[in-house]
């Protein structure tokens, strides 16, 4: 099976901070809380810098016999600073968590809104598991930025800069001696950060791929079990997760190497500083303060490397999300009522339509297709598999645009009618009905949001569905299960028809709506469809010709072209005609 398409990030260096700037735009509405949290963080970090100095004074005071009152004062001052730090830390964490949750909620809403508005052409080359991973795993990863990473970087920077200033005040000689290694550490930290980012992004791609396997197999669990593919899928998932673990472990080796270098380089420097301070006669209190500041700086630099690595990982996830947000979306509108000038009467005109799918540009699915369907007319489109019948459905709904030619509704170009208002007046009853996992009432009510219970029941009655719905103990509140698995094919079909009835469309499309049903279910469904088609322009896509004999017009497609057009009586009389041949094959078998 094909692997999940992964999103590649272009030029990581040039784009390293750009995704973060875009991410902070989502936090902008909460800038007051965020700024207050930063202020508390800065105050807590600055107050930390007083601790080494006070501890040094406390040690010197004890050794030199300074009065106990001053020593006690220094001790209480240290305790006060620690209490203040604890209070600041509590409120800082609360504020940052609040900002994080609000920001990520806004980002999730934005990404989901964008996903659901993307045109069908995008979904041809992106798999559902990968997309759902972006909105779950990638966004969850971004929590680190606001909750810990950003705060940690700011805190550590304050400690490094403030510590260096206080080190220079304490002993500039020892400071210069201690800083000899710092430029090397910074350069190595930058190189390692970029290097580890590559592995972090590869792991995220593998997470998306493994999520795709899980989602596909669970959605298609019937096929998995029917084809005895459980162990095949287990192997496929094991392969993805093993590769994910391999990349993680390889990245861990480099991370461990870097940490080892930090331990040897930074703490080895501390040993050298102690030796230098002792040999140059620095006072013990000052030396303790200097060492504590040095430890602050050493651990802060080490922590900065860790935080920078985490930041790079989050940047990779952010880049993936924002690349997804750069995909095109359809021009949808959240309308309440359809504008009078956009109400359809039901006339449809296909004018010299040529079409190929974006992923198969070398294969023309439709070639010069032209036909008309008048208001309230029933037009059937028949032909062998692959002739282009279902493609016409997609074009009518404007899921795709023709590569050449135009589609008119009531003589108006389809592009002049707002997309949402156009689709609101078209209903589709497909062969493979998709039902959401909620209740029967929710699935029928999907046809018209906010419909009353009485309207839903009336739609179910017209669709010949109310009879079986009443037999369920919970009636409309019956849970249909994932994709309607707890209902039979005929029941799912009648719920789909009830949904279309509730929508009250001007144009109705039936795409092989009865082809997979038994005789009794087909009779009930066909009766419901006949009621639904009354007073509407109906486009009937059919493989079984028995269902289209009464059509006002039958269009016969072959290899993307219209080869015949007329009524059943007219076409059945065409000697050697495709419709006649198809009819004879079906009715003689």
matplotlib code that plots the C-alpha trace (Angstrom):
import matplotlib.pyplot as plt

x = [0.0, 1.3, 3.0, 1.5, 2.5, 4.7, 4.9, 8.5, 9.7, 11.7, 14.8, 14.7, 17.2, 15.5, 12.1, 13.2, 11.6, 8.9, 6.4, 6.8, 5.9, 2.8, 2.0, 2.2, -0.4, -2.9, -1.8, -2.2, -5.7, -4.4, -1.4, -2.3, -2.2, 0.9, 2.7, 1.8, 3.1, 6.4, 6.7, 6.3, 8.8, 11.4, 10.9, 11.3, 14.4, 16.0, 15.4, 17.2, 20.4, 20.4, 20.7, 24.4, 25.5, 23.5, 24.7, 28.3, 27.7, 26.1, 29.2, 31.6, 29.5, 29.6, 33.4, 34.3, 32.0, 29.7, 26.8, 24.1, 21.4, 22.8, 23.3, 19.7, 18.5, 20.3, 18.7, 15.2, 15.9, 16.8, 13.6, 11.5, 13.0, 12.2, 8.6, 8.2, 9.7, 7.2, 4.2, 5.5, 6.0, 2.5, 0.8, 3.2, 2.4, -1.4, -1.2, 0.9, -1.3, -4.4, -2.8, -1.6, -5.0, -6.8, -4.2, -4.1, -8.0, -7.9, -5.3, -7.2, -10.3, -8.4, -6.8, -10.0, -11.9, -9.2, -9.2, -12.9, -12.9, -10.1, -11.2, -11.5, -8.4, -6.2, -7.6, -6.5, -2.9, -3.3, -4.5, -7.0, -4.6, -1.9, -4.3, -5.8, -2.3, -1.5, -4.5, -3.8, -0.2, 1.4, -0.8, -0.3, 3.4, 3.1, 1.9, 5.6, 6.4, 4.0, 3.9, 7.6, 10.0, 9.4, 9.4, 12.5, 14.4, 13.6, 14.4, 17.7, 18.7, 18.1, 20.2, 23.0, 23.1, 22.5, 25.0, 27.7, 27.2, 27.5, 30.4, 32.3, 31.5, 32.7, 35.9, 36.6, 39.7, 37.9, 35.0, 37.3, 38.9, 35.5, 34.1, 36.8, 34.6, 31.3, 31.6, 32.4, 29.3, 27.1, 28.3, 28.0, 24.5, 23.4, 24.8, 23.3, 20.0, 19.7, 20.9, 18.4, 15.6, 16.0, 15.4, 12.5, 10.7, 11.3, 9.8, 6.7, 6.3, 6.5, 3.9, 1.6, 2.2, 1.5, -1.7, -2.8, -2.4, -4.5, -7.2, -7.5, -7.6, -10.1, -12.3, -12.0, -12.1, -14.6, -12.4, -9.3, -11.1, -12.8, -9.4, -7.7, -5.3, -4.9, -1.3, -0.5, -1.7, 0.0, 3.2, 2.6, 2.1, 5.1, 7.2, 6.2, 6.6, 9.9, 11.2, 9.9, 11.7, 14.9, 14.9, 14.2, 17.0, 19.4, 18.5, 18.8, 22.4, 23.3, 21.4, 23.3, 26.6, 25.8, 24.8, 28.1, 30.0, 28.1, 29.0, 32.7, 33.1, 31.0, 31.6, 35.2, 35.5, 34.0, 36.8, 39.4, 37.7, 37.9, 41.6, 42.2, 40.2, 42.1, 45.5, 44.8, 43.5, 39.9, 37.9, 35.9, 32.5, 33.2, 34.5, 31.2, 29.2, 31.3, 30.9, 27.1, 26.8, 29.1, 26.8, 23.8, 25.4, 26.6, 23.3, 21.5, 23.6, 23.0, 19.3, 19.3, 20.6, 17.8, 15.2, 16.5, 16.2, 12.6, 11.9, 13.3, 11.0, 8.0, 9.1, 9.0, 5.4, 4.4, 5.9, 3.9, 0.7, 1.3, 2.1, -1.2, -2.9, -1.3, -3.3, -6.2, -9.7, -13.1, -14.9, -17.6, -20.1, -22.1, -25.4, -28.7, -31.1, -30.4, -30.5, -33.6, -31.4, -29.6, -32.6, -32.6, -35.4, -33.5, -32.3, -28.8, -26.6, -23.3, -21.4, -18.5, -17.1, -13.6, -12.2, -9.3, -8.5, -5.6, -3.6, -4.2, -3.7, -2.9, -6.3, -9.3, -12.4, -14.8, -14.3, -16.6, -19.7, -22.8, -26.4, -29.3, -31.7, -34.8, -36.6, -38.5, -37.1, -35.7, -32.5, -30.7, -27.0, -25.9, -22.8, -20.2, -17.9, -15.3, -17.4, -17.5, -20.9, -19.9, -17.6, -20.6, -21.9, -18.7, -18.8, -22.5, -21.5, -18.5, -16.2, -14.0, -13.9, -13.9, -10.6, -12.6, -16.2, -18.8, -21.8, -24.9, -27.7, -30.8, -28.6, -26.1, -22.5, -22.0, -19.1, -21.5, -23.5, -22.0, -20.7, -22.5, -25.8, -25.5, -24.7, -27.5, -30.0, -28.5, -28.9, -27.1, -28.2, -25.1, -24.7, -22.3, -24.2, -22.0, -23.8, -22.2, -21.8, -24.6, -28.3, -30.8, -32.4, -29.0, -28.3, -31.6, -31.4, -28.0, -30.1, -31.3, -29.7, -32.1, -35.0, -37.7, -38.5, -41.8, -40.0, -37.5, -40.3, -42.2, -39.0, -38.6, -42.2, -41.7, -38.5, -40.3, -37.9, -40.3, -41.7, -38.4, -37.2, -40.3, -39.4, -36.1, -36.6, -35.1, -36.6, -34.8, -32.4, -31.0, -27.2, -26.3, -22.6, -19.5, -20.5, -24.0, -22.7, -25.7, -28.2, -28.8, -28.0, -31.6, -32.1, -29.0, -30.3, -33.7, -32.1, -30.0, -33.2, -34.9, -31.9, -32.4, -36.1, -35.4, -33.0, -35.8, -33.4, -34.2, -31.8, -31.6, -28.7, -29.1, -25.8, -26.4, -28.8, -30.4, -27.7, -26.5, -29.9, -32.0, -35.4, -37.5, -35.2, -34.9, -38.7, -39.0, -36.1, -37.3, -40.7, -39.1, -37.0, -40.0, -41.7, -38.5, -38.0, -41.5, -41.3, -37.5, -34.8, -33.4, -30.1, -30.1, -26.7, -27.5, -25.9, -29.0, -31.2, -34.4, -34.4, -34.3, -36.9, -39.3, -36.7, -37.6, -34.1, -31.4, -27.8, -25.4, -21.7, -18.8, -15.2, -16.0, -18.2, -21.9, -22.6, -26.5, -29.3, -33.0, -35.9, -35.8, -38.1, -36.0, -32.7, -33.9, -34.8, -31.3, -29.9, -26.4, -26.6, -24.7, -27.9, -29.6, -26.5, -26.3, -30.0, -29.9, -26.9, -28.7, -32.2, -31.0, -28.8]
y = [0.0, 3.5, 5.4, 8.5, 11.7, 13.7, 17.4, 18.5, 21.7, 23.9, 25.6, 25.0, 27.7, 30.6, 29.6, 28.7, 31.6, 32.5, 29.8, 31.0, 34.6, 33.2, 31.1, 34.1, 35.8, 33.4, 34.4, 38.1, 38.4, 37.2, 39.5, 41.0, 37.7, 36.7, 39.9, 39.6, 36.1, 37.2, 40.0, 37.6, 35.3, 38.1, 39.2, 35.6, 35.1, 38.4, 37.7, 34.3, 36.2, 37.7, 34.2, 33.5, 36.9, 36.7, 33.1, 34.4, 37.2, 34.8, 32.5, 35.5, 36.9, 33.7, 33.3, 37.0, 37.2, 39.8, 40.5, 37.8, 40.4, 41.0, 37.3, 36.7, 39.6, 37.9, 34.6, 36.0, 37.9, 34.6, 33.0, 36.0, 35.8, 32.1, 32.7, 35.5, 33.3, 30.5, 32.9, 34.4, 30.9, 29.8, 32.7, 32.6, 28.9, 29.6, 32.5, 30.7, 27.6, 29.8, 31.5, 28.2, 26.5, 29.5, 29.8, 26.1, 26.0, 28.9, 27.2, 23.9, 25.7, 27.5, 24.3, 22.3, 25.1, 25.2, 21.4, 21.1, 24.0, 22.5, 21.4, 17.8, 18.1, 18.5, 15.3, 13.3, 13.5, 13.8, 10.9, 11.3, 9.8, 12.3, 15.3, 14.2, 13.7, 17.4, 18.6, 16.3, 15.3, 18.4, 20.9, 19.0, 19.2, 23.0, 23.1, 22.8, 26.2, 28.2, 26.0, 25.3, 26.0, 29.8, 30.4, 28.3, 30.1, 33.5, 32.4, 30.9, 33.9, 36.2, 33.9, 33.8, 37.6, 38.6, 36.0, 37.2, 40.8, 39.8, 37.5, 40.5, 42.5, 39.7, 38.9, 40.0, 37.8, 34.6, 35.6, 35.9, 32.6, 30.9, 32.3, 30.9, 27.9, 29.9, 30.8, 27.2, 26.0, 28.5, 27.4, 23.7, 24.3, 25.9, 23.1, 20.4, 22.1, 22.1, 18.6, 17.3, 19.2, 17.1, 13.9, 15.4, 16.3, 12.9, 11.4, 13.6, 12.4, 8.8, 9.6, 10.9, 7.8, 5.4, 7.4, 6.9, 3.1, 3.1, 5.3, 3.4, -0.1, 0.9, 2.6, -0.4, -3.1, -5.1, -5.4, -6.1, -9.1, -10.3, -10.5, -11.9, -9.0, -8.4, -9.6, -7.8, -4.5, -5.3, -5.7, -2.5, -0.6, -2.3, -1.2, 2.5, 2.6, 0.7, 3.3, 6.1, 4.5, 4.0, 7.7, 8.7, 6.5, 7.9, 11.4, 10.4, 9.3, 12.7, 14.4, 12.2, 13.1, 16.8, 16.4, 14.6, 17.4, 19.9, 18.0, 17.7, 21.2, 23.3, 21.5, 20.9, 24.6, 25.0, 22.8, 25.0, 28.1, 26.8, 26.0, 29.5, 31.2, 29.4, 30.0, 33.7, 34.2, 35.1, 35.3, 32.2, 34.0, 35.7, 32.4, 30.6, 33.4, 33.2, 29.4, 29.6, 32.1, 29.9, 26.9, 29.1, 30.0, 26.5, 24.8, 27.6, 27.2, 23.4, 24.1, 26.5, 23.8, 21.5, 24.2, 25.1, 21.5, 21.4, 24.7, 23.3, 20.3, 22.6, 24.7, 21.6, 20.9, 24.5, 24.6, 21.5, 23.1, 26.4, 24.6, 22.9, 26.3, 27.5, 24.9, 26.5, 26.6, 26.8, 30.2, 29.1, 31.4, 30.9, 32.1, 32.0, 32.3, 31.9, 35.2, 35.4, 35.9, 32.7, 30.4, 27.7, 26.7, 23.5, 23.8, 22.4, 22.8, 21.0, 22.8, 21.0, 19.7, 18.3, 17.0, 15.2, 14.7, 16.8, 13.6, 12.0, 14.8, 12.4, 10.7, 12.6, 11.4, 13.5, 14.6, 17.2, 16.3, 18.5, 17.9, 19.7, 18.8, 21.0, 22.0, 19.1, 16.7, 13.3, 12.6, 9.3, 8.8, 5.3, 3.5, 1.0, 1.4, 4.2, 5.9, 9.1, 9.0, 9.8, 12.5, 14.4, 14.3, 15.8, 18.5, 19.4, 19.9, 21.8, 19.5, 19.9, 22.4, 21.3, 21.8, 23.1, 24.1, 25.4, 24.3, 26.6, 26.6, 28.4, 29.8, 31.3, 30.3, 28.1, 30.4, 33.3, 31.5, 31.4, 27.9, 27.3, 28.6, 26.4, 23.2, 24.0, 23.5, 20.2, 16.9, 13.6, 10.1, 8.0, 4.2, 4.1, 6.0, 7.7, 8.0, 9.7, 7.7, 9.5, 8.9, 8.3, 11.7, 13.5, 11.8, 12.8, 16.3, 16.8, 17.6, 20.8, 22.2, 23.1, 21.0, 20.2, 16.6, 16.8, 17.8, 14.9, 12.4, 13.7, 13.3, 9.8, 8.9, 10.2, 8.1, 4.9, 4.9, 5.7, 2.2, 0.6, 3.5, 3.0, -0.6, 0.4, 0.9, 4.3, 5.4, 8.5, 8.3, 5.0, 5.1, 4.0, 3.2, 4.0, 4.7, 3.3, -0.2, -1.2, -0.7, -2.7, -1.3, -0.6, 1.2, 3.4, 4.2, 5.3, 7.5, 9.1, 9.7, 11.2, 13.5, 14.6, 15.0, 17.3, 19.4, 20.0, 20.5, 21.9, 19.5, 15.8, 13.5, 9.8, 8.0, 4.3, 4.6, 1.2, -0.9, -2.7, -3.6, -6.8, -6.8, -5.9, -3.1, -1.8, -1.7, 0.4, 2.7, 3.1, 4.1, 6.7, 8.0, 8.3, 10.5, 12.5, 13.1, 14.7, 18.4, 18.4, 18.2, 14.7, 13.4, 9.6, 7.8, 4.2, 0.9, -1.1, 0.0, -1.2, 1.8, 4.4, 3.2, 6.0, 8.8, 11.7, 11.5, 8.9, 9.9, 7.0, 7.6, 5.6, 6.4, 10.0, 10.8, 10.9, 8.3, 8.1, 10.3, 9.8, 8.0, 4.3, 3.5, 5.5, 4.0, 0.4, 0.7, 1.6, -1.4, -2.1, 0.8, 0.7, 1.2, -1.7, -3.9, -3.1, -3.7, -7.1, -8.2, -7.3, -8.6, -11.9, -12.8]
z = [0.0, -0.6, 2.1, 3.6, 1.8, 4.1, 4.1, 3.5, 5.1, 2.8, 3.9, 7.6, 8.4, 6.5, 7.9, 11.4, 13.2, 10.7, 11.8, 15.4, 14.5, 12.8, 15.8, 18.2, 16.1, 17.6, 21.1, 20.3, 21.7, 25.0, 25.1, 28.5, 30.3, 28.3, 29.1, 32.8, 32.8, 31.2, 33.7, 36.6, 34.9, 34.6, 38.2, 39.5, 37.3, 38.4, 42.0, 41.6, 40.8, 44.3, 45.9, 45.2, 46.4, 49.6, 50.3, 49.8, 52.3, 54.7, 54.6, 55.0, 57.8, 59.7, 59.3, 60.1, 63.2, 61.9, 64.3, 64.3, 63.6, 60.1, 59.5, 60.6, 58.3, 55.3, 56.2, 56.3, 53.1, 51.4, 52.7, 51.5, 48.0, 47.8, 48.9, 46.4, 43.7, 44.6, 44.4, 41.1, 39.7, 40.6, 38.9, 35.9, 35.3, 35.6, 33.2, 30.6, 30.7, 30.2, 27.2, 25.8, 26.0, 24.4, 21.7, 20.8, 20.8, 18.3, 16.2, 16.3, 15.2, 12.4, 11.1, 11.2, 9.5, 6.8, 6.4, 5.9, 3.4, 1.3, -2.2, -3.1, -5.3, -2.2, -0.6, -3.7, -2.6, 1.2, 3.3, 6.2, 8.8, 8.0, 8.1, 11.4, 12.9, 12.0, 14.0, 17.0, 17.4, 15.9, 17.8, 21.0, 20.5, 20.4, 24.0, 25.0, 23.4, 25.6, 28.7, 29.2, 26.3, 25.9, 29.7, 30.1, 27.4, 28.8, 32.4, 31.3, 29.2, 32.2, 34.4, 31.8, 31.1, 34.7, 35.9, 33.6, 34.7, 38.4, 37.6, 36.1, 39.2, 41.5, 39.6, 36.1, 35.9, 36.8, 34.5, 31.4, 32.4, 32.7, 29.4, 27.2, 26.4, 25.9, 22.2, 21.4, 23.3, 21.5, 18.1, 18.9, 20.4, 17.1, 15.0, 17.2, 17.3, 13.5, 13.3, 15.9, 14.3, 11.1, 13.1, 15.1, 11.8, 10.4, 13.5, 13.1, 9.5, 10.8, 13.5, 10.7, 8.6, 11.5, 12.4, 8.8, 9.1, 12.4, 10.9, 7.6, 9.3, 11.9, 9.3, 7.0, 9.8, 7.9, 4.9, 7.1, 8.7, 5.5, 3.8, 6.9, 6.9, 10.6, 10.7, 7.5, 9.0, 12.3, 10.3, 8.4, 11.7, 13.3, 10.3, 10.7, 14.5, 14.4, 11.9, 14.2, 17.1, 15.1, 14.2, 17.8, 19.1, 16.5, 17.5, 21.2, 20.6, 19.2, 22.0, 24.6, 22.9, 23.2, 26.9, 27.5, 25.9, 28.1, 31.3, 30.5, 29.0, 31.4, 34.7, 33.8, 33.5, 37.0, 38.4, 36.7, 38.0, 41.6, 41.2, 39.7, 42.5, 45.3, 43.7, 43.3, 46.8, 46.2, 49.5, 50.3, 50.3, 46.9, 45.6, 46.7, 45.0, 41.9, 41.8, 42.3, 39.5, 37.3, 38.1, 37.2, 33.9, 33.2, 33.9, 32.1, 28.9, 29.1, 29.6, 26.7, 24.5, 25.7, 25.3, 21.8, 20.7, 22.0, 20.2, 17.0, 17.3, 17.9, 15.0, 12.8, 13.9, 13.4, 9.9, 9.0, 10.2, 8.4, 5.2, 5.5, 6.0, 2.8, 0.8, -1.2, 0.2, -1.5, -1.4, 1.0, 2.7, 6.0, 4.6, 6.5, 3.5, -0.2, -2.0, -4.3, -7.4, -6.6, -6.3, -8.9, -11.2, -12.0, -15.6, -16.1, -19.2, -19.8, -22.6, -24.2, -20.8, -20.7, -17.5, -16.0, -12.3, -10.9, -10.1, -13.5, -16.0, -18.8, -18.6, -19.9, -18.0, -20.0, -23.5, -25.0, -23.0, -23.7, -22.6, -21.1, -18.2, -18.0, -14.8, -13.2, -15.8, -14.9, -16.8, -16.5, -17.3, -18.0, -19.2, -18.2, -15.3, -15.8, -18.5, -16.4, -14.8, -11.2, -12.4, -13.7, -10.1, -8.8, -11.5, -10.7, -7.0, -8.1, -6.2, -9.2, -12.0, -15.7, -17.5, -20.5, -21.1, -18.8, -16.6, -16.6, -14.1, -15.4, -18.1, -15.6, -15.3, -12.2, -11.2, -10.8, -8.1, -4.6, -4.0, -0.7, -2.0, -5.1, -3.1, -0.7, -3.5, -4.7, -2.8, -3.5, -2.6, -3.2, -3.5, -0.6, 2.1, 4.8, 8.1, 11.1, 14.3, 16.2, 16.3, 13.4, 14.2, 14.0, 10.6, 9.1, 10.6, 8.9, 5.8, 7.4, 10.5, 13.2, 11.8, 14.3, 15.4, 13.5, 10.3, 10.8, 11.3, 8.2, 6.1, 7.5, 6.6, 3.0, 2.7, 3.9, 6.9, 9.8, 9.8, 10.7, 12.9, 15.1, 15.7, 17.5, 21.2, 21.1, 17.8, 16.4, 19.3, 18.1, 17.7, 14.2, 15.0, 13.0, 9.4, 10.2, 10.7, 12.9, 10.1, 6.9, 3.5, 2.7, 6.1, 5.5, 2.1, 3.3, 6.0, 3.3, 1.3, 4.4, 4.8, 1.1, 1.7, 4.6, 2.5, 0.0, -2.9, -6.3, -8.0, -7.0, -7.9, -7.4, -7.8, -8.2, -5.2, -5.5, -7.1, -3.9, -2.4, -2.3, -4.1, -1.0, 0.0, -3.6, -3.8, -0.7, -1.6, -5.2, -4.0, -1.7, -4.5, -6.8, -4.2, -3.7, -7.5, -7.9, -8.8, -9.0, -11.6, -11.2, -12.4, -12.1, -12.4, -13.0, -13.9, -13.6, -16.6, -15.1, -12.8, -15.7, -18.2, -17.1, -17.5, -19.7, -21.2, -21.1, -21.8, -22.7, -21.9, -23.2, -22.5, -21.4, -24.4, -25.1, -27.7, -27.5, -26.1, -26.0, -24.2, -23.4, -26.3, -28.7, -27.6, -27.4, -31.0, -32.1, -33.9, -32.5, -30.1, -26.8, -24.7, -26.4, -26.0, -22.3, -21.9, -23.6, -21.5, -18.2, -19.0, -20.7, -17.7]

ax = plt.figure().add_subplot(projection="3d")
ax.plot(x, y, z, "-o")
ax.set_aspect("equal")
plt.show()
